[in-house]
Amino acid sequence: MDILVEGILSNNKRVIAQTISKIDNEDPVAREILKKIYPKTGKAVTIGFTGPAGAGKSTLIGKLIPFFKNFGLRIAILAVDPTSPITGGAILGDRVRMPSTMDDDDVFMRSLGSRGAQGGISKSLRNVIRVLDAAGYDLILVESVGAGQLEVEISKVVNLTIVIFNPNTGDNVQAIKAGLTEIGDIYLVNKADLIGSHTLYLTLLDLVGQATHKPLIFKVSANTGEGLEDFSKKLVELIRTDTWLAKKKQKERSDLETELKSIVIEEIKNKSLQILDSNNNQISKLVNSMSEKLKDPYTAAEELSLLVFHSK
């Protein structure tokens, strides 16, 4: 384990990949590794890219990488791909759409299966981000599954959320109303070279431009390169301001509180299931009472809950 920790801190890509696999597979060793590297985390900026399927998220991220590198940033990319509910497998195809990242020493690319997590966000995503943070990556870009309204979940994991639309997503207003208008710090109209992009841009200005959190709105084109340099420059300038860094710290504290509660709830759930599994006789008696109408389900559940909470 100490060798793995040392490898992470020295940015050994092979060790980083091995550790991510352990986290994704819920290997018990992963928890111990995370405990050791946790003090080394908190420096990276995490940016989530979300939006409807077909908005061009993968291609856009691939085209932005050279611009971010020009600012001296080391970049990690996490692409969350949909997992099959039947086989449990994922296509993990973003490597194909970002070929320029594969042989770059300053760029790390990894695909993760969503494994049915809410909002298409991998359950292990937070901890994978911590590994990359400890490894010294300055900018961690997270691309989420294109899954409509559930895309809002990504905002609970990253420091800054970028919502991407393009003029081919159907009815502009309906697409923008799909639960994404409240979470974006930045809105991008991609494929600005296509007809309808300016109309979509104006629609965004009208619907979200006046929101209380004052999101930024840009038009870009991953295809032609239009607006990418200006956007990347303004984004890097933003994340280096004292005001934004203060907001980042505040949001991280809120997210940590949410995570802490989730971990405790999960621990309580697992322990409760263990206790219930060891008390099948009592459960059977309560079910018999319910079946014979001697007890209602709520009273039975209250008795069973007392058993769970009083067990050591």
Sequence and secondary structure as in RCSB ss.txt:
>XXXX:A:sequence
MDILVEGILSNNKRVIAQTISKIDNEDPVAREILKKIYPKTGKAVTIGFTGPAGAGKSTLIGKLIPFFKNFGLRI
AILAVDPTSPITGGAILGDRVRMPSTMDDDDVFMRSLGSRGAQGGISKSLRNVIRVLDAAGYDLILVESVGAGQL
EVEISKVVNLTIVIFNPNTGDNVQAIKAGLTEIGDIYLVNKADLIGSHTLYLTLLDLVGQATHKPLIFKVSANTG
EGLEDFSKKLVELIRTDTWLAKKKQKERSDLETELKSIVIEEIKNKSLQILDSNNNQISKLVNSMSEKLKDPYTA
AEELSLLVFHSK
>XXXX:A:secstr
 HHHHHHHHTT HHHHHHHHHHHHTT HHHHHHHHHHGGG S SEEEEEE STTS HHHHHHHHHHHHHTTT  E
EEEEEE B TTT  B  THHHH GGGTT TTEEEEEEE TT GGG  TTHHHHHHHHHHTT SEEEEE    GGG
GGGGGGTSSEEEEEE TTSSSHHHHHTTT TTT SEEEE  TTSTTHHHHHHHHHHHTTTSTT  EEEE  TTT 
TTHHHHHHHHHHHHTSHHHHHHHHHHHHHHHHHHHHHHHHHHHHHHHHHHHHT HHHHHHHHHHHHTTSS HHHH
HHHHHHHHHH  
